[in-house]
Amino acid sequence: MQRRLSTRQALESILSKVNPCDSDGDNIDLQPDSDSELSELSSDEETVPQPKKNPRLSTDGTDTAKDGTVWREEQVGEHLHFTPIEAYTGDGEPTDKARSSISSRLQSFFCFISLEMLHSIQEWTVQHAQQTEHDDWFMGLPELMAFVAIVILRGLTKVPALGDCWSANLGNPQIIRTMSRDRFKGIMRHLRFDDRSTRSDRAKTDKFAAISNVWGSFVTNCITSYNPGRHIIVDEQLFPSKTCCRFLQYVATKPDKFGIKFWVAYDLKSKYICNVLPYLGKDPSGERLSENVVMRLMEPFLDKGRNVTTDNFFTSLSLSQQLLSRKTTILGSVNKTRREIPQSARQTDRDEFTTQVFSTTGATLTVYAPKRKKTVYILSSMHSMVHTENSTKRKPNTVALYNTTKSGVDVIDQMMQEYTVRRGTRRWPVAVFYNMVDMAALNAHVLYQACTGRQERRVDFLAKLASELAHSHVDAKKAQKEELLRQQPSTPAPGKRATSQVKHQCKNNHATVRCVDCYRYTCGKCRREIPWQCQDCE
């Protein structure tokens, strides 16, 4: 029969068999609290492991984070120990310069892609074509504007291939009327945005050299054409592309895995793109990327009392302090692994719909559990009091405002993708140009509605904008065609017959008489019958 041991005898037996070299250096403490407790335990009972204790606040209600930040736990619904800065009260509106110059869709588009930018693109495109193809190759500014119009129309007309835009069944009549397919392909083949002969020298210090000048002008125009409202959203944009460039990014969580990354600042209410930066790789200066990006994007809009909303990639306490020194607040989600998060806020097993509030100098931290074992951390420097909603979820006001402001990013992404001009290309400057046209068209729509007071669907705005862009080129083509028709002889040479140039009721009939209005040779089937009239009714 197996011998039954008491609890003390079992512990002594275990300790005698333990090898100290098997531990990680910590002392093994298996001593019982008292002999009386051991005597009360039965040898048949199993020892239940004690749950890990959660970190607790000190006696004065403070908690020190790993980086030394001292947090104080606050009661929900009570005023905190700091006063927020005076908030910006104005709504987003166009600048005086933009408002005075905009009365049409084309003028609003020129506020972002200006005539000077188009002249630059025209110059370098013609230069490249003459160096690689023909010395007499030329493209005028109206033709370049018509090219941009077709690029915009292709975003409205979804067809399987480029050639289908000019097909009889799937083609867009406006595209067919504007430019031929081969001419469009020729311009696209030679499209350039900088001086190719000096690019190698500039690329040593600027990875964006192939389009840097045009892109810089576009960003400056975005900043100077609109005054954003109080809430600005900072987020990343991955423009889908698989072109070969040194700063192509792979993001597994995005629908399109590969692309060129941009950091973008939006106005919450109008969805206007206020500022944008390309991500060109690791910063050689060694500065923290997230803080550097937010400060550069917000630089034109600081010192006004605005608020910036960020996600957990950007949000940090040090960024909050930098912005607060420039009279700007922050509202953003925080990663719980950051060193500035207090230890008592890191516990994950919380009751559903519970809220915990911490405060430090110039900032509050809201810890909210929307469900068990899921916790949301919101850092804010704009709230002097955190209170919960009178609902089942008891959501804090900081979380509710963050959800409202951050949802604007999803709306902007949908707007950009719905009528995007993006198409497959092997050259990354062309991909950047596509993104620039998308952003310019979106901002032009916002600016046009704000300056004229007219509400218009975006798809209608884009179609009419394309028509205005192509108007000069189409009129010039029409006038040139009429001039050629005028120059042809009124009747063919003796013994010759011309081919009908109308072909409404025929295919290749012959004709000897021209139309008196358009000067085209017209056969008998395509001729309009004129009724018999007297001289008084002429």
Salt bridges, closest charged atoms under 4 A:
ASP35 OD1 - ARG8 NH2 2.08
ASP44 OD2 - ARG4 NH2 2.61
GLU74 OE2 - HIS81 NE2 3.43
ASP91 OD2 - LYS269 NZ 3.78
GLU133 OE2 - HIS134 NE2 3.90
GLU133 OE1 - ARG189 NH2 3.58
GLU133 OE1 - HIS190 NE2 2.36
GLU143 OE2 - ARG183 NE 2.47
ASP182 OD1 - ARG181 NE 3.54
ASP194 OD1 - ARG199 NH2 2.81
ASP194 OD2 - ARG202 NH2 2.65
ASP235 OD1 - LYS406 NZ 3.74
GLU236 OE2 - LYS254 NZ 3.71
GLU236 OE1 - LYS261 NZ 3.47
GLU291 OE2 - ARG288 NH1 3.02
GLU299 OE2 - ARG326 NH2 3.53
ASP303 OD2 - ARG326 NH2 2.90
ASP349 OD1 - ARG372 NH2 2.81
ASP351 OD1 - ARG372 NH1 3.82
GLU456 OE2 - ARG105 NH2 3.06
GLU456 OE2 - LYS464 NZ 3.18
ASP460 OD2 - ARG457 NE 3.02
GLU468 OE2 - ARG105 NH1 3.12
ASP475 OD2 - HIS471 NE2 2.80
GLU529 OE2 - ARG527 NH2 3.34
